[in-house]
């Protein structure tokens, strides 16, 4: 299900050597962390204050990310509940050399993440 809201560029960063696994590609866990952060940024941009991650759907990595690639996380609100938001996050990567050649970024993965707004005691709080 695609979001009805416009996509927000939530995070953009370069993959660095310290981000690599033993195979020379970027850790999947780093991408998961970026997805989580990007989704929270989107939720907060729509008025949520303190949010916690409740669920993240199945993640499939379609393309590897290499050192030097630019990683971009796009996020959009997909659904709003009373205390929760479902955010769609898509992750793209591109080699810096492709920027000057207008080559389309490659989609690395996509996820739906559910966040719940909570108070200072961790109790759900209406949005």
ROMAR-243109 format. One record per residue (C-alpha): residue number from 1; chain; x, y, z; residue in one letter. Coordinates in steps of 0.05 Angstrom, whole numbers, m for minus. Example, Ala and Ser with C-alpha at 12.3 -4.5 7.8 and 13.67 -1.06 7.14 Angstrom:
ROMAR-243109
<pt resi="1" chain="A" x="246" y="m90" z="156" resn="a"/>
<pt resi="2" chain="A" x="273" y="m21" z="143" resn="s"/>
END
This chain:
ROMAR-243109
<pt resi="1" chain="A" x="0" y="0" z="0" resn="x"/>
<pt resi="2" chain="A" x="30" y="66" z="m21" resn="x"/>
<pt resi="3" chain="A" x="24" y="128" z="22" resn="x"/>
<pt resi="4" chain="A" x="m23" y="184" z="2" resn="x"/>
<pt resi="5" chain="A" x="22" y="238" z="32" resn="x"/>
<pt resi="6" chain="A" x="82" y="266" z="m5" resn="x"/>
<pt resi="7" chain="A" x="150" y="234" z="7" resn="x"/>
<pt resi="8" chain="A" x="198" y="270" z="54" resn="x"/>
<pt resi="9" chain="A" x="273" y="263" z="45" resn="x"/>
<pt resi="10" chain="A" x="285" y="246" z="118" resn="x"/>
<pt resi="11" chain="A" x="358" y="224" z="117" resn="x"/>
<pt resi="12" chain="A" x="415" y="229" z="67" resn="x"/>
<pt resi="13" chain="A" x="485" y="205" z="83" resn="x"/>
<pt resi="14" chain="A" x="547" y="174" z="53" resn="x"/>
<pt resi="15" chain="A" x="564" y="102" z="68" resn="x"/>
<pt resi="16" chain="A" x="632" y="100" z="101" resn="x"/>
<pt resi="17" chain="A" x="685" y="45" z="111" resn="x"/>
<pt resi="18" chain="A" x="666" y="36" z="185" resn="x"/>
<pt resi="19" chain="A" x="595" y="18" z="161" resn="x"/>
<pt resi="20" chain="A" x="618" y="m45" z="124" resn="x"/>
<pt resi="21" chain="A" x="611" y="m118" z="142" resn="x"/>
<pt resi="22" chain="A" x="663" y="m172" z="129" resn="x"/>
<pt resi="23" chain="A" x="640" y="m177" z="57" resn="x"/>
<pt resi="24" chain="A" x="654" y="m104" z="41" resn="x"/>
<pt resi="25" chain="A" x="581" y="m82" z="37" resn="x"/>
<pt resi="26" chain="A" x="543" y="m38" z="85" resn="x"/>
<pt resi="27" chain="A" x="514" y="m72" z="148" resn="x"/>
<pt resi="28" chain="A" x="440" y="m88" z="141" resn="x"/>
<pt resi="29" chain="A" x="433" y="m64" z="213" resn="x"/>
<pt resi="30" chain="A" x="456" y="5" z="193" resn="x"/>
<pt resi="31" chain="A" x="402" y="8" z="140" resn="x"/>
<pt resi="32" chain="A" x="350" y="m15" z="192" resn="x"/>
<pt resi="33" chain="A" x="373" y="40" z="239" resn="x"/>
<pt resi="34" chain="A" x="366" y="92" z="183" resn="x"/>
<pt resi="35" chain="A" x="296" y="66" z="167" resn="x"/>
<pt resi="36" chain="A" x="276" y="73" z="241" resn="x"/>
<pt resi="37" chain="A" x="304" y="143" z="245" resn="x"/>
<pt resi="38" chain="A" x="273" y="166" z="179" resn="x"/>
<pt resi="39" chain="A" x="205" y="140" z="200" resn="x"/>
<pt resi="40" chain="A" x="208" y="175" z="267" resn="x"/>
<pt resi="41" chain="A" x="228" y="240" z="232" resn="x"/>
<pt resi="42" chain="A" x="167" y="234" z="186" resn="x"/>
<pt resi="43" chain="A" x="121" y="221" z="246" resn="x"/>
<pt resi="44" chain="A" x="149" y="281" z="283" resn="x"/>
<pt resi="45" chain="A" x="141" y="324" z="221" resn="x"/>
<pt resi="46" chain="A" x="66" y="309" z="225" resn="x"/>
<pt resi="47" chain="A" x="60" y="331" z="297" resn="x"/>
<pt resi="48" chain="A" x="79" y="270" z="338" resn="x"/>
<pt resi="49" chain="A" x="125" y="287" z="396" resn="x"/>
<pt resi="50" chain="A" x="159" y="227" z="429" resn="x"/>
<pt resi="51" chain="A" x="149" y="163" z="389" resn="x"/>
<pt resi="52" chain="A" x="171" y="91" z="399" resn="x"/>
<pt resi="53" chain="A" x="177" y="38" z="346" resn="x"/>
<pt resi="54" chain="A" x="126" y="m17" z="354" resn="x"/>
<pt resi="55" chain="A" x="134" y="m58" z="290" resn="x"/>
<pt resi="56" chain="A" x="173" y="m61" z="226" resn="x"/>
<pt resi="57" chain="A" x="150" y="m106" z="170" resn="x"/>
<pt resi="58" chain="A" x="191" y="m157" z="131" resn="x"/>
<pt resi="59" chain="A" x="254" y="m125" z="103" resn="x"/>
<pt resi="60" chain="A" x="283" y="m151" z="38" resn="x"/>
<pt resi="61" chain="A" x="348" y="m122" z="13" resn="x"/>
<pt resi="62" chain="A" x="345" y="m117" z="m63" resn="x"/>
<pt resi="63" chain="A" x="413" y="m85" z="m76" resn="x"/>
<pt resi="64" chain="A" x="478" y="m80" z="m37" resn="x"/>
<pt resi="65" chain="A" x="503" y="m13" z="m13" resn="x"/>
<pt resi="66" chain="A" x="577" y="1" z="m23" resn="x"/>
<pt resi="67" chain="A" x="627" y="47" z="11" resn="x"/>
<pt resi="68" chain="A" x="619" y="117" z="m18" resn="x"/>
<pt resi="69" chain="A" x="546" y="107" z="m40" resn="x"/>
<pt resi="70" chain="A" x="497" y="161" z="m21" resn="x"/>
<pt resi="71" chain="A" x="440" y="132" z="19" resn="x"/>
<pt resi="72" chain="A" x="374" y="168" z="18" resn="x"/>
<pt resi="73" chain="A" x="314" y="150" z="61" resn="x"/>
<pt resi="74" chain="A" x="247" y="176" z="37" resn="x"/>
<pt resi="75" chain="A" x="188" y="172" z="86" resn="x"/>
<pt resi="76" chain="A" x="114" y="184" z="82" resn="x"/>
<pt resi="77" chain="A" x="56" y="175" z="130" resn="x"/>
<pt resi="78" chain="A" x="14" y="117" z="106" resn="x"/>
<pt resi="79" chain="A" x="m38" y="113" z="161" resn="x"/>
<pt resi="80" chain="A" x="m56" y="149" z="225" resn="x"/>
<pt resi="81" chain="A" x="m90" y="118" z="285" resn="x"/>
<pt resi="82" chain="A" x="m110" y="146" z="352" resn="x"/>
<pt resi="83" chain="A" x="m40" y="139" z="383" resn="x"/>
<pt resi="84" chain="A" x="m1" y="109" z="325" resn="x"/>
<pt resi="85" chain="A" x="25" y="124" z="255" resn="x"/>
<pt resi="86" chain="A" x="47" y="76" z="202" resn="x"/>
<pt resi="87" chain="A" x="103" y="105" z="160" resn="x"/>
<pt resi="88" chain="A" x="128" y="78" z="94" resn="x"/>
<pt resi="89" chain="A" x="203" y="86" z="86" resn="x"/>
<pt resi="90" chain="A" x="241" y="71" z="22" resn="x"/>
<pt resi="91" chain="A" x="316" y="69" z="19" resn="x"/>
<pt resi="92" chain="A" x="355" y="86" z="m44" resn="x"/>
<pt resi="93" chain="A" x="430" y="85" z="m58" resn="x"/>
<pt resi="94" chain="A" x="471" y="116" z="m113" resn="x"/>
<pt resi="95" chain="A" x="545" y="122" z="m129" resn="x"/>
<pt resi="96" chain="A" x="569" y="194" z="m126" resn="x"/>
<pt resi="97" chain="A" x="593" y="188" z="m198" resn="x"/>
<pt resi="98" chain="A" x="521" y="174" z="m221" resn="x"/>
<pt resi="99" chain="A" x="497" y="241" z="m195" resn="x"/>
<pt resi="100" chain="A" x="531" y="280" z="m252" resn="x"/>
<pt resi="101" chain="A" x="504" y="230" z="m303" resn="x"/>
<pt resi="102" chain="A" x="432" y="235" z="m280" resn="x"/>
<pt resi="103" chain="A" x="429" y="160" z="m267" resn="x"/>
<pt resi="104" chain="A" x="369" y="140" z="m226" resn="x"/>
<pt resi="105" chain="A" x="384" y="116" z="m155" resn="x"/>
<pt resi="106" chain="A" x="373" y="42" z="m142" resn="x"/>
<pt resi="107" chain="A" x="321" y="22" z="m90" resn="x"/>
<pt resi="108" chain="A" x="355" y="m18" z="m35" resn="x"/>
<pt resi="109" chain="A" x="294" y="m35" z="8" resn="x"/>
<pt resi="110" chain="A" x="228" y="m10" z="34" resn="x"/>
<pt resi="111" chain="A" x="192" y="m19" z="100" resn="x"/>
<pt resi="112" chain="A" x="128" y="m1" z="137" resn="x"/>
<pt resi="113" chain="A" x="142" y="21" z="208" resn="x"/>
<pt resi="114" chain="A" x="91" y="31" z="263" resn="x"/>
<pt resi="115" chain="A" x="105" y="84" z="316" resn="x"/>
<pt resi="116" chain="A" x="64" y="100" z="378" resn="x"/>
<pt resi="117" chain="A" x="67" y="168" z="410" resn="x"/>
<pt resi="118" chain="A" x="81" y="160" z="485" resn="x"/>
<pt resi="119" chain="A" x="85" y="205" z="545" resn="x"/>
<pt resi="120" chain="A" x="145" y="211" z="592" resn="x"/>
<pt resi="121" chain="A" x="124" y="147" z="627" resn="x"/>
<pt resi="122" chain="A" x="120" y="107" z="563" resn="x"/>
<pt resi="123" chain="A" x="43" y="105" z="561" resn="x"/>
<pt resi="124" chain="A" x="8" y="115" z="494" resn="x"/>
<pt resi="125" chain="A" x="m13" y="186" z="482" resn="x"/>
<pt resi="126" chain="A" x="m65" y="209" z="430" resn="x"/>
<pt resi="127" chain="A" x="m35" y="242" z="369" resn="x"/>
END
